[in-house]
């Protein structure tokens, strides 16, 4: 019979073993950090430990009971969302690259553009930590969740859809859908000038409609719009807010709800969601069930089109993936029918991989562009002088021409090189979709990076946090002036799109990176910024990452954003709503001085709200936070046509 003594002895041995492993792991990691040559800081729990992040409000105060010198410099990193709150300011204290060492992990956080360029240029030396993205593979493995040879195949296949011909189609669809949104904002009477608090939700709906067209070839209608009588009935049934047979939600509602509950659906097992007595759990499961059903329907319809030879022209990423995988030359496919013709065989995706890639394109393409457009519109309302300059540029580029007549080849480059492009760039600089991008050092050997001429050794198997939001606010890389809004020495934290016109400060191309990738992995290979605008040093502006693992759809995303802004501001202005402080009648009786003071209150509140954004999947406002605005016809403004003159 086992005595209490033996139980305690075994328990003590187990605890001693765990303590030894923790201490030994910490000792090993500290030794590796010392060899690196970089400054390092020791913490008990890794900043990337998800449980540690959830309970940071409990364990960090306990940790702070230790001597101050152990935690005072590194404290902000122990809390979630520090990258957006602290951005470049923390790196001024700790250095442009430093290590955070814990018992189980070494993380190198860096904002140094030179280092970021080297890391993104060498995919095999600094691969993506796919384990961090594993939950995004539950609908099927995809280009984001894979590395190595599997990633290379997925990248080559999926990149084929992201070409200039399809980008021109995105331009047209973005114009059409934005006009529908403008009509919604104007209201039934077509007048507008009414306060709405749904700017974030409305831009999300806009980008959802565009991504539905990009991803599946669908045409989603706004309230009040009607589908053409001669339209394909298969597409028409997905276009409205009504649920077709076999579904309890329309496609657009199922997709929107699935994205709303995405974190819940990805993290919490379905078996638990089914038994939890929660309204949100029930809605999440219903939305996902409908969404998955739609995805399978789309897949089967597109497979049938390929088998019948109905290869229709147009933008349809899922259709393109199906044609690649079910065409005559596909290999390894579930599509065994084909035409029987022989030819060079190409790699293909399985059905689940087609759905997985379609899903990840929706997530990446929808939420990121929706948030950027939301922040850009709020910034324009908050900075009237910039809005006026943008409208002057639009007057010169498109004039009064009906947006339906705008031509991609003729108009896109002038728009990208104007205040429209500068506004999108500045929004991406200040509030990028992702505040830091994870990488890791290959497990086979340590890797060297060079920072300002000094070489450092990143330990094998360590992880890297490329804090792009800090690099994008580092004054060494950007044209700056003293802030006009705060008492800061620079305007790096201010929305100043005009800085992008200081092209004389553009420096030469970065030095070549030894061992950089040379293989063409497909996708857009051009610069993320127009040649007519300021070009920061390579690595200083990477809102869509860089190198082989850069966002496949970044060119399309920029075109969506630029065309949407152009449609809105060609004939309209966006103003901050001041209802919180004064009624329309009260404003009508104010002097210019009183109105300027009133608008300054709204500007301060808008900046405060945006500063409160947090990052989950992407950087956005959460909870009830919002920036109330009004859409007004140009010439009918109350504030933005003169404020900040």
Secondary structure in CASP SS format (residue, H / E / C, confidence):
PFRMAT SS
TARGET T0000
AUTHOR 0000-0000-0000
METHOD secondary structure of the structure
MODEL  1
X C 1.00
X C 1.00
X C 1.00
X H 1.00
X H 1.00
X H 1.00
X H 1.00
X H 1.00
X H 1.00
X H 1.00
X H 1.00
X H 1.00
X H 1.00
X H 1.00
X H 1.00
X H 1.00
X H 1.00
X H 1.00
X H 1.00
X H 1.00
X H 1.00
X H 1.00
X H 1.00
X H 1.00
X H 1.00
X H 1.00
X H 1.00
X H 1.00
X H 1.00
X H 1.00
X H 1.00
X H 1.00
X H 1.00
X H 1.00
X H 1.00
X H 1.00
X C 1.00
X C 1.00
X C 1.00
X E 1.00
X E 1.00
X E 1.00
X C 1.00
X C 1.00
X C 1.00
X C 1.00
X C 1.00
X C 1.00
X C 1.00
X H 1.00
X H 1.00
X H 1.00
X H 1.00
X H 1.00
X C 1.00
X H 1.00
X H 1.00
X H 1.00
X H 1.00
X H 1.00
X H 1.00
X H 1.00
X H 1.00
X C 1.00
X C 1.00
X C 1.00
X C 1.00
X H 1.00
X H 1.00
X H 1.00
X C 1.00
X C 1.00
X C 1.00
X C 1.00
X H 1.00
X H 1.00
X H 1.00
X H 1.00
X C 1.00
X C 1.00
X C 1.00
X H 1.00
X H 1.00
X H 1.00
X H 1.00
X H 1.00
X H 1.00
X H 1.00
X H 1.00
X H 1.00
X H 1.00
X H 1.00
X H 1.00
X H 1.00
X C 1.00
X C 1.00
X E 1.00
X E 1.00
X E 1.00
X E 1.00
X E 1.00
X E 1.00
X C 1.00
X C 1.00
X E 1.00
X E 1.00
X E 1.00
X E 1.00
X E 1.00
X E 1.00
X C 1.00
X C 1.00
X H 1.00
X H 1.00
X H 1.00
X H 1.00
X H 1.00
X H 1.00
X H 1.00
X H 1.00
X H 1.00
X C 1.00
X C 1.00
X C 1.00
X C 1.00
X C 1.00
X C 1.00
X C 1.00
X C 1.00
X H 1.00
X H 1.00
X H 1.00
X H 1.00
X H 1.00
X H 1.00
X H 1.00
X H 1.00
X C 1.00
X C 1.00
X C 1.00
X C 1.00
X C 1.00
X C 1.00
X C 1.00
X C 1.00
X C 1.00
X C 1.00
X H 1.00
X H 1.00
X H 1.00
X H 1.00
X H 1.00
X H 1.00
X H 1.00
X H 1.00
X H 1.00
X H 1.00
X H 1.00
X H 1.00
X C 1.00
X C 1.00
X C 1.00
X C 1.00
X H 1.00
X H 1.00
X H 1.00
X H 1.00
X H 1.00
X H 1.00
X H 1.00
X H 1.00
X H 1.00
X H 1.00
X H 1.00
X H 1.00
X H 1.00
X H 1.00
X H 1.00
X H 1.00
X H 1.00
X H 1.00
X H 1.00
X H 1.00
X H 1.00
X H 1.00
X H 1.00
X C 1.00
X C 1.00
X C 1.00
X C 1.00
X C 1.00
X C 1.00
X C 1.00
X C 1.00
X C 1.00
X E 1.00
X C 1.00
X C 1.00
X H 1.00
X H 1.00
X H 1.00
X H 1.00
X H 1.00
X H 1.00
X H 1.00
X H 1.00
X H 1.00
X H 1.00
X H 1.00
X H 1.00
X H 1.00
X H 1.00
X H 1.00
X H 1.00
X H 1.00
X H 1.00
X C 1.00
X C 1.00
X C 1.00
X C 1.00
X C 1.00
X C 1.00
X C 1.00
X C 1.00
X C 1.00
X C 1.00
X C 1.00
X C 1.00
X C 1.00
X C 1.00
X C 1.00
X C 1.00
X H 1.00
X H 1.00
X H 1.00
X H 1.00
X H 1.00
X H 1.00
X H 1.00
X C 1.00
X C 1.00
X C 1.00
X C 1.00
X C 1.00
X C 1.00
X C 1.00
X C 1.00
X C 1.00
X C 1.00
X C 1.00
X H 1.00
X H 1.00
X H 1.00
X H 1.00
X H 1.00
X H 1.00
X H 1.00
X H 1.00
X H 1.00
X H 1.00
X C 1.00
X H 1.00
X H 1.00
X H 1.00
X H 1.00
X H 1.00
X H 1.00
X C 1.00
X C 1.00
X H 1.00
X H 1.00
X H 1.00
X H 1.00
X H 1.00
X H 1.00
X C 1.00
X C 1.00
X C 1.00
X H 1.00
X H 1.00
X H 1.00
X H 1.00
X H 1.00
X H 1.00
X H 1.00
X H 1.00
X H 1.00
X H 1.00
X H 1.00
X H 1.00
X H 1.00
X H 1.00
X H 1.00
X H 1.00
X H 1.00
X H 1.00
X H 1.00
X H 1.00
X H 1.00
X H 1.00
X H 1.00
X H 1.00
X H 1.00
X H 1.00
X H 1.00
X H 1.00
X H 1.00
X H 1.00
X C 1.00
X C 1.00
X C 1.00
X C 1.00
X C 1.00
X C 1.00
X C 1.00
X C 1.00
X H 1.00
X H 1.00
X H 1.00
X H 1.00
X H 1.00
X H 1.00
X H 1.00
X H 1.00
X H 1.00
X H 1.00
X C 1.00
X C 1.00
X C 1.00
X E 1.00
X C 1.00
X C 1.00
X C 1.00
X C 1.00
X C 1.00
X C 1.00
X C 1.00
X C 1.00
X C 1.00
X C 1.00
X C 1.00
X C 1.00
X C 1.00
X C 1.00
X C 1.00
X E 1.00
X C 1.00
X C 1.00
X C 1.00
X C 1.00
X H 1.00
X H 1.00
X H 1.00
X H 1.00
X H 1.00
X H 1.00
X H 1.00
X H 1.00
X H 1.00
X H 1.00
X H 1.00
X H 1.00
X H 1.00
X H 1.00
X H 1.00
X H 1.00
X H 1.00
X H 1.00
X H 1.00
X H 1.00
X H 1.00
X H 1.00
X H 1.00
X H 1.00
X H 1.00
X H 1.00
X H 1.00
X H 1.00
X H 1.00
X H 1.00
X H 1.00
X H 1.00
X C 1.00
X H 1.00
X H 1.00
X H 1.00
X H 1.00
X H 1.00
X H 1.00
X H 1.00
X H 1.00
X H 1.00
X H 1.00
X H 1.00
X H 1.00
X H 1.00
X H 1.00
X C 1.00
X C 1.00
X C 1.00
X C 1.00
X C 1.00
X H 1.00
X H 1.00
X H 1.00
X C 1.00
X C 1.00
X H 1.00
X H 1.00
X H 1.00
X H 1.00
X H 1.00
X H 1.00
X H 1.00
X H 1.00
X H 1.00
X C 1.00
X C 1.00
X H 1.00
X H 1.00
X H 1.00
X H 1.00
X H 1.00
X H 1.00
X H 1.00
X H 1.00
X H 1.00
X H 1.00
X H 1.00
X H 1.00
X C 1.00
X C 1.00
X C 1.00
X C 1.00
X C 1.00
X C 1.00
X E 1.00
X E 1.00
X E 1.00
X E 1.00
X C 1.00
X C 1.00
X C 1.00
X C 1.00
X C 1.00
X C 1.00
X E 1.00
X E 1.00
X E 1.00
X E 1.00
X E 1.00
X C 1.00
X C 1.00
X E 1.00
X E 1.00
X E 1.00
X E 1.00
X E 1.00
X C 1.00
X C 1.00
X C 1.00
X C 1.00
X E 1.00
X E 1.00
X E 1.00
X E 1.00
X C 1.00
X H 1.00
X H 1.00
X H 1.00
X H 1.00
X C 1.00
X C 1.00
X C 1.00
X H 1.00
X H 1.00
X H 1.00
X C 1.00
X C 1.00
X C 1.00
X C 1.00
X C 1.00
X C 1.00
X C 1.00
X C 1.00
X C 1.00
X C 1.00
X C 1.00
X C 1.00
X C 1.00
X C 1.00
X C 1.00
X C 1.00
X C 1.00
X C 1.00
X C 1.00
X H 1.00
X H 1.00
X H 1.00
X H 1.00
X H 1.00
X C 1.00
X H 1.00
X H 1.00
X H 1.00
X C 1.00
X C 1.00
X C 1.00
X C 1.00
X C 1.00
X C 1.00
X C 1.00
X C 1.00
X C 1.00
X C 1.00
X C 1.00
X C 1.00
X C 1.00
X C 1.00
X C 1.00
X C 1.00
X C 1.00
X C 1.00
X C 1.00
X C 1.00
X C 1.00
X C 1.00
X C 1.00
X C 1.00
X C 1.00
X C 1.00
X C 1.00
X C 1.00
X C 1.00
X C 1.00
X C 1.00
X C 1.00
X C 1.00
X C 1.00
X C 1.00
X C 1.00
X C 1.00
X C 1.00
X C 1.00
X C 1.00
X C 1.00
X H 1.00
X H 1.00
X H 1.00
X C 1.00
X C 1.00
X C 1.00
X C 1.00
X H 1.00
X H 1.00
X H 1.00
X H 1.00
X H 1.00
X H 1.00
X H 1.00
X H 1.00
X H 1.00
X H 1.00
X H 1.00
X H 1.00
X H 1.00
X H 1.00
X H 1.00
X H 1.00
X H 1.00
X H 1.00
X E 1.00
X E 1.00
X E 1.00
X E 1.00
X E 1.00
X C 1.00
X C 1.00
X C 1.00
X C 1.00
X C 1.00
X C 1.00
X C 1.00
X H 1.00
X H 1.00
X H 1.00
X H 1.00
X H 1.00
X C 1.00
X C 1.00
X C 1.00
X H 1.00
X H 1.00
X H 1.00
X H 1.00
X H 1.00
X H 1.00
X H 1.00
X H 1.00
X H 1.00
X H 1.00
X H 1.00
X H 1.00
X H 1.00
X H 1.00
X H 1.00
X H 1.00
X H 1.00
X H 1.00
X H 1.00
X H 1.00
X C 1.00
X C 1.00
X E 1.00
X E 1.00
X C 1.00
X C 1.00
X C 1.00
X E 1.00
X E 1.00
X C 1.00
X C 1.00
X C 1.00
X C 1.00
X C 1.00
X C 1.00
X C 1.00
X C 1.00
X E 1.00
X E 1.00
X E 1.00
X E 1.00
X E 1.00
X C 1.00
X C 1.00
X C 1.00
X C 1.00
X C 1.00
X C 1.00
X C 1.00
X C 1.00
X C 1.00
X C 1.00
X C 1.00
X C 1.00
END
